[in-house]
């Protein structure tokens, strides 16, 4: 029988899963506009989906948690840069805009990184900083967040 997985690990895996799904959807949407964007989004999405699977199956792998947190911040900062300055290629070069799905995905990636930092900076095993994520709040909040994110990704649209 598998040991119970802590709520904060499920949150990290869930955030990586939904971010990865949104990036795979973005890959499908962008491949016709610019194959380079399609490949970029496909690689990011595949990496996030793999990370979600890995974290779920190996929840105590601190190296993977750190890698996922750093990668999430890097992808998020790249998005912030591209949304404020525009990118030099793609369907509308130089145009900066923000879409609902991509903004939510970026927020998710920052939240994922914050949870990992809080988890890894615990001073001792009994540290209660993430205790709320194992209780009734997390049981209701996390599925609602993930469901809302998937619906936004599916129906929220994307801006260039």
C-alpha distance (Angstrom), angle and dihedral (degrees) to the residues before:
residue distance angle dihedral
X1 . . .
X2 3.79 . .
X3 3.80 117.5 .
X4 3.81 117.5 -111.7
X5 3.80 111.2 -88.7
X6 3.82 113.6 -131.1
X7 3.81 117.1 -112.2
X8 3.79 93.9 -117.8
X9 3.82 90.7 56.4
X10 3.80 89.5 49.9
X11 3.81 88.1 49.5
X12 3.81 92.1 52.2
X13 3.81 92.4 46.5
X14 3.81 91.4 45.3
X15 3.79 93.5 49.5
X16 3.81 90.6 48.9
X17 3.82 90.0 47.2
X18 3.79 95.2 52.0
X19 3.82 93.6 41.7
X20 3.79 89.1 50.3
X21 3.79 91.7 48.9
X22 3.80 91.6 50.5
X23 3.82 90.4 49.6
X24 3.82 91.6 50.4
X25 3.82 88.8 50.9
X26 3.82 88.6 49.1
X27 3.82 89.3 51.2
X28 3.79 90.6 55.8
X29 3.81 90.9 47.2
X30 3.82 94.7 47.9
X31 3.79 103.5 39.4
X32 3.81 90.7 84.4
X33 3.81 92.9 49.1
X34 3.78 98.4 45.3
X35 3.80 124.1 -8.2
X36 3.82 90.9 -150.2
X37 3.82 91.5 59.8
X38 3.80 89.9 45.8
X39 3.80 91.7 52.9
X40 3.82 92.0 45.4
X41 3.82 92.8 52.0
X42 3.81 91.8 43.7
X43 3.82 91.6 52.8
X44 3.80 93.6 45.9
X45 3.80 91.2 46.4
X46 3.80 93.9 47.0
X47 3.80 90.2 48.6
X48 3.79 91.8 51.1
X49 3.80 92.9 46.9
X50 3.80 90.1 50.2
X51 3.82 90.2 47.5
X52 3.82 91.0 51.9
X53 3.80 90.8 51.4
X54 3.83 92.6 45.8
X55 3.81 94.4 48.0
X56 3.80 91.5 48.5
X57 3.80 91.9 50.8
X58 3.81 97.9 37.1
X59 3.82 103.8 29.0
X60 3.81 95.3 167.1
X61 3.81 96.9 55.4
X62 3.81 99.5 118.9
X63 3.81 93.2 -178.3
X64 3.80 91.4 58.9
X65 3.81 91.6 44.9
X66 3.81 90.5 52.8
X67 3.81 92.0 45.7
X68 3.81 92.0 50.0
X69 3.82 91.9 47.7
X70 3.81 93.2 49.7
X71 3.82 92.8 44.5
X72 3.82 90.5 48.8
X73 3.80 91.6 52.7
X74 3.82 92.1 46.2
X75 3.82 92.9 50.4
X76 3.81 90.2 45.3
X77 3.80 93.1 50.4
X78 3.80 89.7 47.6
X79 3.80 88.1 53.8
X80 3.83 91.9 48.5
X81 3.81 89.8 50.2
X82 3.81 93.0 47.6
X83 3.81 92.2 46.8
X84 3.80 93.9 50.8
X85 3.81 99.9 40.6
X86 3.79 103.9 19.6
X87 3.79 122.9 -127.1
X88 3.78 124.8 -90.9
X89 3.81 95.5 -124.6
X90 3.78 139.6 32.3
X91 3.78 132.1 72.7
X92 3.83 94.8 -40.1
X93 3.82 109.9 21.9
X94 3.79 115.8 -154.5
X95 3.81 94.8 9.8
X96 3.80 115.5 125.4
X97 3.82 118.6 -156.1
X98 3.78 139.6 145.4
X99 3.80 127.0 -132.6
X100 3.80 127.9 -162.7
X101 3.81 97.1 -119.2
X102 3.80 95.3 46.0
X103 3.82 92.6 46.1
X104 3.81 91.2 51.1
X105 3.80 91.4 47.0
X106 3.80 90.4 52.1
X107 3.79 91.0 49.0
X108 3.81 89.3 50.2
X109 3.78 91.5 52.0
X110 3.82 91.8 51.7
X111 3.83 90.2 47.7
X112 3.81 90.1 49.6
X113 3.81 90.4 52.7
X114 3.83 91.6 47.2
X115 3.82 91.7 52.2
X116 3.81 90.9 49.5
X117 3.81 91.3 49.2
X118 3.82 91.4 49.1
X119 3.80 90.2 47.1
X120 3.80 95.8 48.7
X121 3.81 95.0 41.9
X122 3.77 94.3 56.9
X123 3.78 106.6 131.2
X124 3.80 95.1 -144.9
X125 3.80 138.9 2.8
X126 3.83 92.2 -98.0
X127 3.80 94.1 53.7
X128 3.81 108.0 137.2
X129 3.85 99.8 -155.5
X130 3.79 93.1 109.2
X131 3.81 97.3 29.7
X132 3.83 92.1 107.8
X133 3.82 89.2 64.5
X134 3.80 91.5 63.7
X135 3.79 95.5 53.4
X136 3.77 138.7 73.2
X137 3.81 91.9 -71.3
X138 3.80 92.5 62.1
X139 3.79 91.7 43.3
X140 3.80 89.1 61.2
X141 3.80 102.7 27.1
X142 3.80 101.9 49.4
X143 3.83 98.2 52.6
X144 3.82 89.2 45.4
X145 3.82 91.2 51.3
X146 3.78 93.0 47.4
X147 3.82 93.0 46.1
X148 3.80 92.2 48.6
X149 3.79 90.2 49.1
X150 3.78 93.8 50.9
X151 3.80 91.3 48.5
X152 3.79 90.3 49.3
X153 3.78 90.4 49.9
X154 3.78 91.7 49.1
X155 3.80 98.8 43.5
X156 3.81 107.4 11.8
X157 3.75 98.2 85.0
X158 3.75 131.4 -139.6
X159 3.78 131.2 -105.9
X160 3.78 130.6 -145.5
